[in-house]
Amino acid sequence: MIKKNLKYILPILLPLIIILLPADSFGLAGLTLVEQRVMAIFVMAALCWVMEPIPIYATSVLIIVLELLLISDHGLWFATNGTPQLQGHLLSQSDIMATFASPIIMLFLGGFFLAIASTKYRLDINLARVLLRPFGHQPKYVMLGIMLITAVFSMFMSNTATTAMMLSILTPVLALFGDKDSGKVAFALSVPVAANIGGIATPIGTPPNAVALKYLVNENSISFAEWMAMGVPFVAVMLLLAWLLLNHLFPASVNAIKLDIEGTFLKTPKAWLVYGTFLLTIILWLLGDLHGMSSYVVAMLPVAIFSIFNIISKEDLKHISWDVLWLVSGGIALGLALDKTGLAARTIEAIPFHHFHPLVLIVGASMLCLLMANFMSNTASANLLLPLVATLGASMHSLLPYGGQMVLILSVTFAASLGMSLPVSTPPNALAYASGHIRSSQMLKVGVILGLSGLMISFSMFFVLHQLDIILG
């Protein structure tokens, strides 16, 4: 009984112990009361995200509420024995609440508006129908087309929604394969693999990218176009590798496949407005250096346009992935607390990272994130690790010859999206596994190979870009 309830007991018990223990019990000299409470919140968040006693988005909401209660300037009373130094630096309640409306949240909100509008006006289905035509009828080339289309959609839409749509398109195709034809496995795996990889290409493609943007500021800031300049080539290489791997592991026996996707482009005024807004938003995102608007400002254009012209109605708003927005905002709030209270810097100082080779740190942090992302939400993994590695990267001058803080952050971010070895690793994996065409051992083999290969490819790409002083200057 105790073992069964352990996932409910630990997230409460351990943070409580941390709060009640004397500050000097943690080996961190001069730990303040505020930092001790942030440590308890961090442990609670980690346990809740790993063990999931409550939904992962609820954990993010709990983080923000606990910060408001325990470490904000308008929270609960502090027992500090009259010594302000023991209390530590309190956070502004406005700063904590602002994480719900961070520019990064607005960026994702704009992406959700584009995705909902494109689905409502069948832009996604019709694009898939048109773009798959050139790939013919040979199974391996049809699969390549499906992977490319899935990856492109995942750059601007929810990976989960993209996977659901593409799997529905694939359902009649999978019926063409015999029960023992391994090609069925390849096709069923191709969609979640492409969706997971494709999200890496843009800042709005997957939540870990949004979390990373929080720490890519000042001299490390990166524009939408600069992210795509790195992300799109990486995704292209990974898609080619995944395609070759799936064809090698699960060759198809059928000789020809015909995809019948019905539909035509809508030609109503609202449909044309959706097409134009979608195209305009992407162009503005890519040309940020020319017009001067940030990607966050551009993201608000489809929100305004679709709302004004009732393209997105109040009923459509119910389909926005609010849980994802809350999940990201909780991660931002956790990072804010770790940074502003000084706990992240104090923790980094207490561990002799400066004695490690910079490459060991980059590889080690990325491997840790990859491992975590296979067993828990990739967003939660990024939320937990990025505040710490961002602080570490800022304090380690030995990282500069290898790209500095930016390379460390991007390596961990890319690793979060490469965690796709299990059905529970990502929602696209879960959807594909639920189709009944894939065994978990088959998913594991493909996920492990692509995850480790992706890390090596990303390290090589970041090294070359830094050496050539391109983006990673």
C-alpha positions in Angstrom: 0.0 0.0 0.0 2.8 2.4 0.9 4.6 1.6 -2.4 1.4 2.2 -4.3 1.0 5.7 -2.7 4.7 6.6 -2.9 4.2 8.9 -5.8 1.8 10.9 -3.7 3.8 10.8 -0.5 7.3 11.7 -1.8 6.4 15.0 -3.5 5.0 16.2 -0.2 7.3 14.6 2.3 10.7 15.5 0.7 10.0 19.2 0.1 8.6 19.4 3.7 11.8 17.9 5.1 13.9 20.4 3.1 12.0 23.3 4.6 12.2 22.0 8.1 15.9 21.1 8.1 18.5 23.7 9.2 19.9 25.6 6.2 23.4 24.4 6.8 22.3 20.8 6.3 22.7 21.1 2.5 26.4 21.9 2.3 25.6 25.3 0.7 27.3 28.0 2.7 25.0 30.9 3.7 21.8 29.4 2.3 19.0 31.8 3.0 15.4 31.0 3.9 14.2 32.0 0.5 16.7 29.8 -1.2 15.8 26.9 1.0 12.1 27.3 0.0 13.1 27.5 -3.7 15.0 24.3 -3.3 11.9 22.6 -1.8 9.8 23.9 -4.7 12.3 22.6 -7.2 12.4 19.1 -5.6 8.6 19.1 -5.5 8.4 20.0 -9.2 11.0 17.4 -10.1 9.2 14.6 -8.3 5.8 15.6 -9.6 7.0 15.8 -13.2 8.7 12.4 -12.9 6.1 10.5 -10.9 3.0 12.4 -12.1 0.8 12.2 -9.0 -1.0 15.2 -10.6 -1.1 16.3 -14.3 2.2 17.9 -15.3 0.5 21.2 -16.2 -1.0 21.3 -12.7 2.6 21.0 -11.3 3.5 24.2 -13.1 0.5 26.0 -11.7 1.5 24.7 -8.2 5.0 26.1 -8.7 3.7 29.6 -9.4 1.2 29.5 -6.5 3.9 28.2 -4.1 6.3 30.9 -5.2 3.6 33.6 -4.6 2.9 32.2 -1.2 6.5 31.4 0.0 9.0 33.6 -1.8 7.1 36.7 -3.1 7.1 40.1 -1.5 3.4 39.8 -0.8 3.4 36.2 0.4 3.4 34.5 3.8 5.2 36.0 6.7 8.9 35.1 7.1 10.3 34.0 10.4 13.8 35.3 10.1 14.7 36.1 13.8 15.1 39.7 12.8 18.0 39.1 10.5 17.2 40.2 6.9 20.4 38.4 5.6 18.9 35.1 6.6 15.7 35.8 4.7 17.2 36.3 1.3 16.0 38.1 -1.8 12.2 38.0 -2.2 10.7 38.0 -5.7 8.2 40.5 -6.9 4.7 39.1 -7.1 4.3 40.9 -10.4 7.3 39.1 -11.9 6.0 35.7 -10.8 2.5 36.3 -12.2 4.0 37.7 -15.4 5.2 34.3 -16.3 1.6 33.5 -17.3 1.9 36.2 -20.0 5.5 35.9 -20.9 6.4 36.9 -24.4 7.3 33.3 -24.9 3.8 32.2 -24.0 2.5 34.8 -26.5 4.8 33.3 -29.2 3.3 29.9 -28.6 -0.3 31.3 -28.4 0.2 32.8 -31.9 1.4 29.4 -33.1 -1.7 27.7 -31.7 -4.0 30.2 -33.4 -2.3 29.5 -36.7 -2.6 25.7 -36.2 -6.3 25.9 -35.2 -7.2 28.1 -38.2 -5.3 26.0 -40.7 -7.1 22.9 -39.4 -10.5 24.6 -39.4 -10.1 25.7 -43.0 -8.5 22.4 -44.1 -5.2 24.1 -45.0 -3.2 21.3 -43.4 -5.0 18.4 -45.2 -4.9 20.2 -48.6 -1.2 21.0 -48.3 -0.6 17.3 -47.4 -2.6 16.2 -50.5 -0.7 18.6 -52.8 2.8 18.1 -51.4 2.6 14.2 -51.3 1.9 14.0 -55.1 5.5 14.2 -56.3 6.6 11.2 -54.2 4.9 8.6 -56.4 3.7 5.1 -55.3 6.9 3.3 -54.1 6.5 2.6 -50.4 9.9 4.0 -49.4 9.3 7.3 -51.3 5.8 7.6 -50.1 7.1 7.2 -46.5 9.7 9.9 -47.2 7.0 12.3 -48.3 4.9 11.5 -45.3 7.9 12.2 -43.0 8.7 15.5 -44.8 5.2 16.7 -44.6 4.8 15.7 -40.9 8.1 17.5 -40.1 7.1 20.7 -41.9 3.7 20.8 -40.1 5.4 20.1 -36.8 7.5 23.2 -37.3 4.4 25.4 -36.9 1.7 23.2 -35.4 1.4 21.0 -32.3 3.3 17.8 -32.7 0.4 15.9 -31.2 -2.2 17.5 -33.6 0.1 16.8 -36.6 0.6 13.2 -35.6 -3.2 12.7 -35.1 -3.8 14.1 -38.6 -1.1 12.2 -40.4 -2.1 8.9 -38.7 -5.6 9.4 -39.8 -4.3 9.9 -43.4 -2.2 6.7 -43.0 -5.0 4.5 -41.7 -6.2 3.2 -45.1 -2.6 2.9 -46.2 -1.7 0.6 -43.3 -4.6 -1.6 -44.2 -2.8 -2.4 -47.5 0.1 -4.2 -45.7 -0.1 -7.8 -44.7 0.0 -8.8 -41.1 3.6 -9.9 -41.2 4.8 -7.0 -43.5 7.3 -5.0 -41.5 6.6 -2.0 -43.8 3.5 -1.4 -41.7 5.8 -0.8 -38.7 8.0 1.6 -40.6 5.0 3.7 -41.8 3.5 3.8 -38.3 6.8 4.8 -36.7 7.6 7.4 -39.4 4.9 9.8 -38.3 5.8 10.2 -34.6 9.6 10.2 -35.4 9.1 13.0 -38.0 6.8 14.9 -35.7 9.3 14.7 -32.8 12.2 15.7 -35.0 10.4 18.4 -37.0 9.5 20.4 -33.9 13.2 21.2 -33.4 13.3 23.4 -36.5 11.6 26.5 -35.1 11.2 28.3 -31.8 7.5 27.4 -31.7 7.9 23.8 -32.9 8.0 22.3 -29.4 7.8 23.6 -25.8 11.5 22.9 -24.9 12.4 25.5 -27.6 10.3 28.1 -25.9 11.9 27.3 -22.5 15.3 27.8 -24.1 14.4 31.2 -25.5 14.0 32.4 -21.9 17.7 31.9 -21.4 18.9 33.0 -24.9 19.0 36.7 -24.2 21.4 39.7 -24.5 24.6 38.6 -26.3 23.1 35.1 -26.7 19.8 36.2 -28.1 18.7 34.3 -31.2 16.1 35.4 -33.8 13.4 33.2 -35.4 15.4 33.1 -38.7 18.7 32.3 -36.9 17.0 29.4 -35.0 15.7 28.0 -38.3 19.1 28.4 -39.9 20.4 25.9 -37.4 17.2 23.8 -36.9 16.1 23.2 -40.5 19.5 21.6 -41.6 19.6 19.5 -38.4 16.0 18.3 -39.0 16.8 17.6 -42.7 19.8 15.4 -41.7 17.9 13.7 -38.9 14.9 13.0 -41.2 17.2 11.4 -43.8 18.9 9.3 -41.2 15.5 8.2 -39.7 14.2 7.4 -43.2 17.2 5.2 -44.0 17.0 3.5 -40.6 13.3 2.7 -40.9 13.7 1.3 -44.4 16.6 -0.8 -43.2 15.0 -2.1 -40.1 11.5 -2.6 -41.4 11.5 -3.1 -45.3 8.1 -3.1 -47.0 7.0 -6.1 -49.0 4.3 -4.4 -51.1 5.4 -2.8 -54.3 3.1 0.2 -54.6 1.0 2.4 -52.4 -1.7 4.8 -53.4 -2.7 7.7 -51.1 -6.2 9.0 -51.7 -6.6 12.2 -49.8 -9.9 14.0 -50.7 -10.5 17.7 -50.6 -9.9 21.0 -52.3 -8.7 24.4 -51.1 -11.5 26.5 -49.7 -12.0 29.8 -51.6 -14.1 31.8 -49.2 -13.0 35.2 -48.0 -12.2 33.9 -44.6 -10.2 31.0 -46.1 -8.1 33.4 -48.1 -7.5 35.5 -45.0 -6.2 32.4 -43.2 -3.9 31.5 -46.1 -2.6 35.1 -46.3 -2.1 35.5 -42.5 -0.3 32.2 -42.3 2.1 33.2 -45.1 2.6 36.7 -43.8 3.3 35.6 -40.3 6.0 33.1 -41.4 7.6 35.7 -43.7 7.7 38.2 -40.9 9.2 35.7 -38.6 11.9 34.9 -41.1 12.7 38.6 -41.9 12.9 39.9 -38.4 16.2 41.6 -39.0 14.7 43.7 -41.9 11.5 45.0 -40.3 12.7 45.1 -36.6 9.7 43.4 -35.0 10.5 40.6 -32.6 9.0 37.2 -33.2 6.9 37.7 -30.1 5.2 40.8 -31.6 4.7 39.0 -34.9 3.0 36.1 -33.1 0.3 38.5 -31.9 -0.8 39.3 -35.5 -2.7 36.1 -36.2 -4.2 36.3 -32.7 -5.6 39.7 -33.5 -6.6 39.1 -37.1 -8.3 35.7 -36.4 -10.2 37.2 -33.4 -11.4 40.3 -35.2 -12.7 38.5 -38.2 -14.2 35.6 -36.1 -12.0 33.0 -37.8 -11.2 31.7 -34.3 -14.4 31.8 -32.3 -14.9 31.5 -28.6 -15.6 27.8 -29.1 -12.3 27.3 -31.0 -10.5 28.8 -28.0 -11.4 25.7 -26.1 -9.1 23.7 -28.4 -6.0 25.7 -27.6 -3.5 23.6 -25.6 -3.7 25.7 -22.5 -2.0 22.9 -20.6 1.1 23.4 -22.7 1.1 27.1 -22.1 0.7 26.5 -18.3 3.5 23.9 -18.4 5.9 26.3 -20.1 4.9 29.2 -17.7 5.6 27.0 -14.7 9.1 26.3 -16.1 9.7 30.0 -16.6 8.6 30.7 -13.0 10.9 27.9 -11.7 13.8 29.3 -13.6 13.0 32.8 -12.4 13.1 31.7 -8.8 16.4 29.7 -9.2 18.0 32.7 -10.9 16.7 35.7 -8.9 17.1 34.2 -5.5 20.7 33.1 -6.3 20.1 29.4 -5.6 21.2 28.3 -9.1 24.5 30.2 -8.9 25.1 29.0 -5.3 24.5 25.4 -6.4 26.8 25.7 -9.4 29.5 27.2 -7.2 29.2 24.3 -4.7 30.0 21.7 -7.4 33.5 21.8 -8.9 32.3 22.1 -12.5 35.3 24.2 -13.4 37.5 21.2 -13.0 35.6 19.4 -15.7 36.5 19.7 -19.4 33.9 21.9 -21.2 33.1 19.1 -23.7 32.4 16.7 -20.8 29.8 19.2 -19.4 28.1 19.7 -22.8 27.9 16.0 -23.5 27.0 15.1 -19.9 24.2 17.6 -19.6 22.8 16.6 -23.0 22.9 12.9 -22.2 21.2 13.5 -18.9 18.4 15.5 -20.6 18.0 12.8 -23.3 17.7 10.2 -20.6 15.2 12.2 -18.6 13.1 13.1 -21.7 12.6 9.4 -22.5 10.9 8.8 -19.2 9.1 12.1 -18.6 7.8 15.1 -20.5 10.5 16.7 -22.6 9.2 20.1 -21.5 9.5 19.1 -17.9 13.0 17.9 -18.5 14.0 21.2 -20.1 12.2 23.1 -17.3 14.4 21.3 -14.7 17.7 21.4 -16.4 17.9 24.6 -18.4 17.9 27.1 -15.5 20.9 25.2 -14.0 22.8 24.8 -17.3 22.2 28.5 -18.2 23.7 29.6 -14.9 26.5 27.2 -15.3 27.2 28.4 -18.9 27.3 32.0 -17.8 29.8 31.3 -15.1 32.2 29.1 -17.0 34.7 31.0 -19.2 36.3 27.7 -20.3 33.1 27.1 -22.4 33.8 30.1 -24.6 36.1 28.3 -27.1 33.3 25.7 -27.6 30.4 28.2 -28.1 29.8 29.2 -24.5 26.5 29.4 -22.8 24.5 29.3 -26.1 25.9 25.9 -27.2 25.3 24.4 -23.8 21.7 25.6 -23.8 21.0 24.5 -27.4 22.6 21.1 -26.9 20.3 20.4 -23.9 17.3 21.8 -25.7 17.9 19.6 -28.8 18.4 16.6 -26.5 15.0 17.1 -24.9 13.3 16.7 -28.3 15.4 13.6 -29.2 14.0 11.6 -26.2 11.5 9.4 -28.1 12.4 5.8 -27.2 9.2 4.8 -25.3 5.5 5.1 -25.8 5.4 7.5 -22.8 8.2 9.7 -24.1 6.1 12.0 -26.2 2.4 12.3 -27.1 3.2 11.5 -30.8 4.8 8.2 -29.6 1.7 7.4 -27.5 -0.7 8.0 -30.4 1.4 5.9 -32.7 1.7 3.1 -30.2 -2.1 3.2 -29.6 -2.6 2.3 -33.3 -1.6 -1.2 -32.4 0.9 -1.5 -35.3 4.1 -1.0 -33.2 5.7 -2.9 -30.4 7.5 -1.0 -27.7 10.8 -2.9 -28.4 10.6 -1.6 -32.0 10.1 2.0 -30.9 12.9 1.6 -28.3 15.4 0.4 -31.0 14.6 3.3 -33.3 14.4 5.9 -30.5 17.8 5.0 -29.0 19.6 5.0 -32.3 18.1 8.3 -33.4 18.6 9.9 -30.0 22.3 9.1 -29.7 22.9 9.9 -33.4 21.1 13.2 -33.0 23.3 14.2 -30.1 26.4 13.5 -32.1 25.1 15.4 -35.1 24.0 18.4 -33.0 27.4 18.6 -31.3 29.2 18.5 -34.7 26.9 21.1 -36.1 27.3 23.5 -33.2 31.1 23.1 -33.3 31.2 23.8 -37.1 28.9 26.8 -36.8 31.0 28.2 -33.9 34.3 27.7 -35.8 32.8 29.4 -38.8 31.4 32.2 -36.6 28.0 31.6 -38.0 25.1 32.4 -35.6 27.2 30.9 -32.7 29.7 33.6 -32.7 
